[in-house]
Amino acid sequence: MCGYSFMEHERQNERLKSRLASAAGMPKDVVLGAAVVTLLGDSEVCIENYRGILEYTECLIRVQAKGKQIRLHGKHLQIEYYTNDEMKITGTICSLEFCK
């Protein structure tokens, strides 16, 4: 019961932040610290606001974002570049998933 209460509180907090961002006209990714994932076809992904690279192979790249992992499965995956807050991944992307 305690875990549920904490999780529900966190969800309500995120909803409140989202509403405040909308009301103030501010981008949600800035207020919430959420990752921004831009997919260009099946060959390119840009990820902004990530926290770190967890795993990097030719067929799997796992990236930590705020409260979630972003997993890219594919072929010939490579990180073209990365900075403190943005990265570009190329290759043949078969799937992209968000995991807790």
C-alpha positions in Angstrom: 0.0 0.0 0.0 2.8 2.4 0.8 4.5 1.9 -2.6 1.2 2.6 -4.4 0.6 5.8 -2.4 4.1 7.1 -3.2 3.7 6.2 -6.9 0.3 7.9 -7.1 1.8 11.0 -5.4 4.5 11.1 -8.1 2.0 10.7 -10.9 -0.1 13.6 -9.5 3.0 15.7 -9.1 4.0 15.1 -12.8 0.4 15.9 -13.9 0.5 19.2 -11.9 3.9 20.1 -13.5 2.5 19.3 -16.9 -0.5 21.6 -16.4 1.7 24.4 -15.0 4.0 24.1 -18.0 1.0 24.3 -20.4 -0.5 27.3 -18.5 2.8 29.2 -18.5 3.5 28.4 -22.2 6.7 26.6 -21.3 7.9 23.5 -23.1 7.1 20.3 -21.1 10.5 18.8 -21.7 12.1 21.7 -19.9 9.7 21.7 -16.9 9.5 17.9 -16.5 13.0 17.0 -17.6 11.5 14.5 -20.0 13.4 13.0 -22.8 12.6 14.2 -26.3 12.9 11.4 -28.9 12.8 12.3 -32.6 12.7 9.4 -35.0 13.5 10.0 -38.7 12.2 6.9 -40.6 13.9 3.7 -39.5 17.4 5.0 -39.8 17.9 7.9 -37.4 17.0 8.8 -33.8 17.9 11.9 -31.8 17.5 11.8 -28.0 17.6 14.9 -25.9 17.6 15.2 -22.1 19.1 11.8 -21.5 21.1 10.9 -18.4 23.6 8.3 -19.6 24.4 5.5 -22.0 23.8 2.1 -20.3 24.6 -0.3 -23.1 26.0 0.1 -26.6 26.3 -2.7 -29.1 25.7 -3.0 -32.8 22.2 -4.3 -32.2 21.1 -2.7 -28.9 21.5 0.7 -27.4 20.1 1.4 -23.9 19.9 5.0 -22.7 18.8 6.2 -19.3 16.4 9.0 -19.2 14.5 10.5 -16.2 12.7 7.6 -14.6 12.8 5.4 -17.8 15.1 3.5 -20.1 15.0 4.0 -23.8 15.9 0.8 -25.7 16.7 0.8 -29.4 17.0 -2.6 -31.2 18.3 -2.8 -34.7 21.2 -3.5 -37.0 24.5 -1.7 -37.4 23.5 0.8 -34.7 26.0 3.5 -33.9 26.1 6.7 -31.9 27.0 9.4 -34.5 27.6 12.0 -31.7 26.6 12.8 -28.2 26.9 15.8 -25.9 25.8 16.3 -22.3 22.2 16.5 -23.3 21.7 15.2 -26.9 22.7 12.2 -29.0 22.2 11.0 -32.6 21.9 7.3 -33.3 22.0 5.9 -36.8 21.5 2.4 -38.3 18.5 0.2 -39.1 16.1 0.7 -36.2 13.7 -2.2 -35.7 12.2 -1.1 -32.4 12.2 1.6 -29.8 10.8 1.0 -26.4 10.4 2.8 -23.1 11.0 0.7 -19.9 11.0 1.4 -16.2 
